[in-house]
């Protein structure tokens, strides 16, 4: 009985985790026109040009973070080596 309960809980957690990842991947492709109403609500004193610049800078930051994470040579990997006493050089 306990084994079935843990399998059920594991399946629910796995399903929710996959669903969240798919949703997050899809939400990352928002265009400036789609985001403009929300950005104006959050930053009412900024002009459209300033909001556009903000959107571009966030997009550049996200793409560089994605590239670093996909490459597998991020800072966390190196930090793990240092914590284990391994030299990076």
VENHU-V745552 format. One record per residue. N is the residue number from 1. SS is DSSP state (H for helix, E for strand, C for the rest). Layout:
n=N ss=SS
n=N ss=SS
//
This chain:
n=1 ss=C
n=2 ss=H
n=3 ss=H
n=4 ss=H
n=5 ss=H
n=6 ss=H
n=7 ss=H
n=8 ss=H
n=9 ss=H
n=10 ss=H
n=11 ss=H
n=12 ss=H
n=13 ss=H
n=14 ss=H
n=15 ss=H
n=16 ss=H
n=17 ss=H
n=18 ss=H
n=19 ss=H
n=20 ss=H
n=21 ss=H
n=22 ss=H
n=23 ss=H
n=24 ss=H
n=25 ss=H
n=26 ss=H
n=27 ss=H
n=28 ss=C
n=29 ss=C
n=30 ss=C
n=31 ss=C
n=32 ss=H
n=33 ss=H
n=34 ss=H
n=35 ss=H
n=36 ss=H
n=37 ss=H
n=38 ss=H
n=39 ss=H
n=40 ss=H
n=41 ss=H
n=42 ss=H
n=43 ss=C
n=44 ss=C
n=45 ss=C
n=46 ss=C
n=47 ss=C
n=48 ss=H
n=49 ss=H
n=50 ss=H
n=51 ss=H
n=52 ss=H
n=53 ss=H
n=54 ss=H
n=55 ss=H
n=56 ss=H
n=57 ss=H
n=58 ss=H
n=59 ss=H
n=60 ss=H
n=61 ss=H
n=62 ss=H
n=63 ss=H
n=64 ss=H
n=65 ss=H
n=66 ss=H
n=67 ss=H
n=68 ss=H
n=69 ss=H
n=70 ss=H
n=71 ss=H
n=72 ss=C
n=73 ss=C
n=74 ss=C
n=75 ss=H
n=76 ss=H
n=77 ss=H
n=78 ss=H
n=79 ss=H
n=80 ss=H
n=81 ss=H
n=82 ss=H
n=83 ss=H
n=84 ss=C
n=85 ss=C
n=86 ss=C
n=87 ss=C
n=88 ss=C
n=89 ss=C
//
